[in-house]
């Protein structure tokens, strides 16, 4: 009675469902960001000692998509396959029926269903477990913060299995060849951050662990950011022999100082080379253009003076000169004036004839004495 009862209760307690040749566990879901790592658990739990002979990990991107091999384990040899070749490894303890898979540097194309199949020694049943992986956009690896502000540096390790942290390290480096400094160290047994070396260095009292360590969240809060805090922060989460790392680069922006206008602030500053060249150019240009400006102003003044004088003379002529029509035709000529004009014209004609007499030639001289007398009288 004991053995049949044992076979019936084990699938129920472990949330298994029996098929013809399969022992299937309900699917789990896991959400990660691009670039992060994910632990896909696959542990076969049994009250009896069972030895794992083979482990296969398969991937399917959709309902009707073809399954691709991710990794297989056989005869103490683990072999990653295909596009997952350099990004997956078996991290479970095979001796404890643990075939868990670590997927690193997650890509957007990695979204889909991962199925683990474990075959046990001298067993016809195949243990299957599926994990649905959701991939989100990549979290920013660079943060920008102003001096004096606070910022949170995230560090979360995603896993379908309850893996307890054994240690958390936060390290800081200000440059490529700079020596690393300890920002914070956390030991779950003590449940509080423990300082490394003396007084945690310059990060003392400015760093707080704010993540939920029970869910492998080791995020920290950095307060009162200083300009010297600029650099790279690396988080290391240790889960036994497994270590997850994440690096975030912090850029610090210096705020512009707000100063009051004081005599000290108004003191002249030393000008740079470019500023001196610009000022000299402006002065030279002003000196060269000044004569041209003066000549232009003089010519303009002369033109305005001549125009003004001309207009003044014309206005005076218009005032002094009488109307020609009124001057000539204002009175009616009398009879005496007309006769005087005719007489003067007659005298002028006689005078003209006297000044230019026409003497007849001797051949045409008149033979009549009367005619000669008239000529002499004339």
Secondary structure by P-SEA (a helix, b strand, c coil): caaaaaaaaaaaaaccccccccccccbbbbbbcccccccbbbbbbccccccccbbbbbbbccccbbbbbcccccccbbbbccccccccccccccccccbbbbbccccccccbbbbbbbbcccccbbbbbbbbbbbccccccbbbbcccbbbbbbbbbbccccccccbbbbbbbccccbbbbbcccccccccbbbbccccccccccccccccccccccbbbbbccccccccbbbbbbbbcccbbbbbbbbbbbbbccccccccccccccccccaaaaaaaaaaaaaaaaaaaaaaaaaaaaaaaaaaaaaaaaaaaaaaaaccccccccccccccaaaaaaaaaaaaaaaaaaaaabbbbbccccccccaaaaaaaaac
